[in-house]
Amino acid sequence: MIQTNRIKNLSKMITSENLEAFVITFIPDLTYLCGVAMEGYWMVISRNRYWIITNKLLDGAFVDLGVPSERLLVKMNFKELLEGLIQKYGWTKVGFDGEGTPYSLGKFFEEKGYVNCPKFLASLRVSKDKEEISAVRRACQITAKTMDFISKKLKPGLKESEMALMIEYHMRTQGADKIGFDPIVGSGPNSAVPHHRTGDRKIKAEDTVVIDIGCVWKNYCSDMTRTFYVGKKPSDLFRKVHSIVAEAQTAGVQKIQNGLAGRDVDLACRSVVEREGMGELFTHGTGHGVGIEIHEPPWIRSKSENVIGPGMIITVEPGIYLDGRLGVRIEDTVLVTAKGAEILTKP
């Protein structure tokens, strides 16, 4: 669905930045404006209208979305169509996002004199509207239900890869469009690797198992991590580390409020871990934004100056990793509200 209000907001930005038009080729930005997450089209937005540049294979999809024929430009040579628009309207200041544009295409735009405006749409995308929040909320519900499901399937003898397959299948049966990323199932010593690549190791009794999962629903992502112990009585080390991480995560979520910088939330989590003498074992940032991309602004890490505010959706995911022994990470996707925070990763 074409997002007319988002397009209008971008047109206002184009005017305020003294541009005459902006060309968009970055798929997440296109998804934000058009609701179509696929390759094979560009979008051009001026101060008062928009155009879709695509090919004959895809033009029907945009007709179905209600794009007027005069706004739909169809040809295999996208550059030629773009240059035609520039000549027709006499634009001299056309912007593009150099960070979201393939290198060779970006070089072409620069040679033509287009203005490089890195992350131009980031300020629009960082705060979610009601439709976006609803989509992330649904993705989070599916993810939380899947986490509950998979926690009950955890037992010795299962391979990490078998767990990952069950996770994806369950997400699909619950209505997810697809997984948000390859599920991370790290068992035993693999739990101490923050972004372990799920393999064929068999889960054993008394293992620690980190499960990091997410899905996509109507183009929007979710992200959730839990850490489990395989056995009836967790080891003293597991209980100690899990307790510290749980306290750190709670501190981070409770710290969230309008106007704070990302580093403030990171510090709230990190201070708990450091107080217990394990600061050097918390080896990554506390979190990141979630939306059309699984990792996007705002960034929640020690040097982040990103200011958080209502409508932003972030993760809070402290972890402690003892190399070769065990790791513990607890993560939720959280909506920033006017009053604080709402955890979305719940059934």
Sequence and secondary structure as in RCSB ss.txt:
>XXXX:A:sequence
MIQTNRIKNLSKMITSENLEAFVITFIPDLTYLCGVAMEGYWMVISRNRYWIITNKLLDGAFVDLGVPSERLLVK
MNFKELLEGLIQKYGWTKVGFDGEGTPYSLGKFFEEKGYVNCPKFLASLRVSKDKEEISAVRRACQITAKTMDFI
SKKLKPGLKESEMALMIEYHMRTQGADKIGFDPIVGSGPNSAVPHHRTGDRKIKAEDTVVIDIGCVWKNYCSDMT
RTFYVGKKPSDLFRKVHSIVAEAQTAGVQKIQNGLAGRDVDLACRSVVEREGMGELFTHGTGHGVGIEIHEPPWI
RSKSENVIGPGMIITVEPGIYLDGRLGVRIEDTVLVTAKGAEILTKP
>XXXX:A:secstr
   HHHHHHHHHHHHHTT SEEEE  HHHHHHHHS   SSEEEEEESS EEEEE TTTHHHHHHTT  GGGEEE 
S HHHHHHHHHHHHT S EEE TTSS HHHHHHHHHTT EE TTTTHHHHSS  HHHHHHHHHHHHHHHHHHHHH
HHH  TT BHHHHHHHHHHHHHHTT SEESS  EEEEGGGGGSTT    S B  TT EEEEEE EEETTEE  EE
EEEESSSS  HHHHHHHHHHHHHHHHHHHH  TT BHHHHHHHHHHHHHHTT GGG  S SEEE SSSSSEEEEE
STT   B  TT EEEE  EEEETTTEEEE BEEEEE SSSEEE    
